[in-house]
Amino acid sequence: MKQFLLAAAFATGATAALAAPAKFELDASHSQVVFSYDHLGFSTTTGMFSGFEGEIMFDEADPANSSVSVSMPVMSMFTGWEAREAHFMSGDFFGAEEGDMVTFTSTGIEVTGDNTANITGDLTMNDVTQSVVLETTLNKSAPFPFGEKQGTPTLGLDATTTLLRSDFGLGAFAPAVGDEVEVFISVEALQAAE
């Protein structure tokens, strides 16, 4: 019963009943990936990605058929220090070119509580694909309260995971600079217009 209730919450706003599958598009202005890592034991350094595109598809009749897909430009990374960003884009790390993307495509969703789920998927970064698990919390499912989006069914989700950057060919200077990268994701997604 709990699995069904969470499935319904993921798929609909609080007062909406939608036919499956329901498509929700990410709101790039209220979605972000924040990452942090240990720098030589002296500090915890952070950065973020922006420029999201993505969608959540939810099949209310068959929750296992739901999916999440997200992409963002590698070069949208922001660290607050231009020289660091340039170094991350260099051959030491991404060797990034315009158009290079980070993508996540879900391969399964396991409901773990009244408002939590583990979303397993393929993360592709630096031309390497690894399976990762996002520990996800549904913060809120309700119609958007005001403005042009008023009444639109909206989802708010937070997720966390830990990556080893060396798994993606980005292990320069490890272990002095931490190999483990803590990732925090927060997204809003609105039901797509039919």
C-alpha positions in Angstrom: 0.0 0.0 0.0 2.8 2.4 0.9 4.4 1.7 -2.5 1.2 2.6 -4.3 0.7 5.8 -2.3 4.2 7.0 -3.0 3.9 6.0 -6.7 0.7 8.1 -6.9 2.5 11.0 -5.2 5.3 10.9 -7.6 2.9 10.8 -10.5 0.4 13.5 -9.6 -0.1 16.8 -7.8 -2.0 16.6 -4.5 -5.3 17.1 -6.1 -4.8 15.9 -9.6 -5.6 12.4 -11.0 -3.6 11.8 -14.1 -3.6 9.0 -16.7 -0.3 7.1 -17.1 2.2 7.9 -18.1 2.5 11.4 -16.7 5.3 13.6 -18.0 7.0 16.2 -15.7 9.6 18.5 -17.1 12.4 19.9 -14.9 12.4 23.6 -14.1 16.0 24.6 -14.8 15.6 27.8 -12.7 15.0 25.7 -9.6 17.1 22.6 -10.2 20.8 22.1 -9.4 23.5 19.6 -8.7 25.9 20.6 -6.0 29.1 18.6 -5.4 31.8 18.7 -2.7 35.2 17.1 -2.1 38.1 17.2 0.3 41.0 19.5 -0.8 44.2 18.2 0.7 42.6 17.7 4.1 42.4 21.5 4.5 39.0 22.4 3.2 35.8 21.1 1.6 35.5 22.6 -1.9 32.2 22.9 -3.6 30.8 23.5 -7.1 27.6 23.1 -9.0 26.1 22.3 -12.4 23.2 24.2 -14.0 21.6 24.3 -17.4 19.4 21.3 -16.8 17.1 19.6 -19.3 15.2 16.5 -18.3 11.9 14.8 -17.5 10.3 12.4 -15.1 7.9 10.0 -16.7 5.6 8.1 -14.3 3.3 5.3 -15.1 0.7 5.2 -12.3 -0.6 1.8 -13.3 2.9 0.3 -13.4 5.4 2.3 -11.2 8.3 0.0 -12.3 7.7 1.5 -15.8 8.6 5.0 -14.6 11.8 6.8 -15.6 14.0 9.8 -15.1 16.3 11.4 -17.7 18.5 14.4 -17.1 21.3 16.1 -19.0 23.4 19.2 -18.4 26.4 20.8 -20.2 29.8 19.9 -18.7 30.8 23.5 -19.3 27.9 24.8 -17.1 30.0 23.9 -14.0 30.4 26.8 -11.6 32.8 26.8 -8.7 33.2 30.5 -7.9 36.8 30.5 -9.1 37.4 30.9 -12.8 40.9 29.4 -12.7 39.5 26.2 -11.0 36.7 25.9 -13.6 39.3 26.3 -16.4 41.5 23.6 -14.8 38.5 21.2 -14.5 37.7 21.8 -18.3 41.4 21.1 -19.2 43.0 17.8 -20.1 43.8 17.0 -16.5 40.1 16.4 -16.0 37.3 16.7 -18.6 39.2 17.9 -21.6 35.8 19.5 -22.3 34.6 20.8 -25.5 31.4 22.8 -26.2 28.4 20.4 -26.3 29.9 17.8 -24.0 27.1 16.7 -21.6 26.6 14.9 -18.3 23.6 12.6 -18.5 21.6 10.4 -16.1 19.1 7.8 -17.3 17.2 5.8 -14.8 17.1 2.0 -15.0 14.9 1.2 -12.0 13.1 2.8 -9.0 12.7 1.1 -5.7 10.3 2.7 -3.2 11.9 2.6 0.3 9.4 4.6 2.4 6.4 6.9 2.5 8.3 9.6 0.6 11.6 8.0 -0.3 13.0 5.9 -3.1 16.3 4.7 -4.6 16.6 5.6 -8.2 19.2 3.5 -10.0 20.5 4.7 -13.3 23.4 5.1 -15.7 25.4 8.3 -15.2 27.6 9.2 -18.2 30.4 11.7 -17.6 33.7 12.2 -19.4 32.6 9.5 -21.9 32.4 6.9 -19.1 29.1 5.3 -18.0 28.6 3.9 -14.4 25.6 2.7 -12.6 24.7 4.9 -9.6 22.0 5.0 -7.0 20.3 8.2 -6.0 18.8 8.2 -2.5 15.7 10.3 -3.2 13.1 12.1 -1.1 9.9 13.5 -2.4 9.7 16.9 -0.7 6.3 18.0 -2.0 3.8 17.1 -4.6 1.1 19.8 -5.2 -0.3 22.2 -7.6 2.0 25.2 -8.2 0.6 28.0 -5.9 0.7 31.2 -8.0 1.8 33.0 -11.2 1.7 31.7 -14.7 2.3 28.1 -13.4 -0.6 28.3 -10.9 -2.5 25.0 -10.7 0.2 23.0 -12.6 1.0 19.7 -10.8 4.5 20.1 -9.5 7.1 17.7 -7.9 10.0 18.7 -5.6 12.7 16.1 -5.1 16.1 16.0 -3.3 18.6 13.2 -3.9 22.1 12.3 -2.7 24.9 10.0 -3.8 28.6 9.6 -3.5 30.8 9.1 -6.6 34.4 8.2 -7.1 35.7 10.6 -9.6 38.4 8.1 -10.6 35.6 5.8 -11.9 35.0 8.4 -14.6 38.6 9.0 -15.6 38.7 12.2 -13.5 41.1 11.0 -10.8 43.9 13.5 -11.2 45.7 14.3 -7.9 43.9 11.6 -5.9 44.1 10.7 -3.1 45.7 14.0 -2.0 42.6 15.7 -3.4 39.7 13.5 -2.4 38.5 10.9 -4.8 35.1 10.7 -3.2 32.7 13.4 -4.4 29.5 14.0 -2.4 26.6 15.0 -4.6 23.4 16.7 -3.6 20.6 17.2 -6.2 17.5 19.3 -5.8 14.9 19.6 -8.6 11.5 20.9 -9.3 9.4 19.4 -12.1 6.1 20.6 -13.6 3.6 18.5 -15.5 4.1 19.1 -19.2 1.3 20.7 -21.2 -0.5 18.1 -23.3 
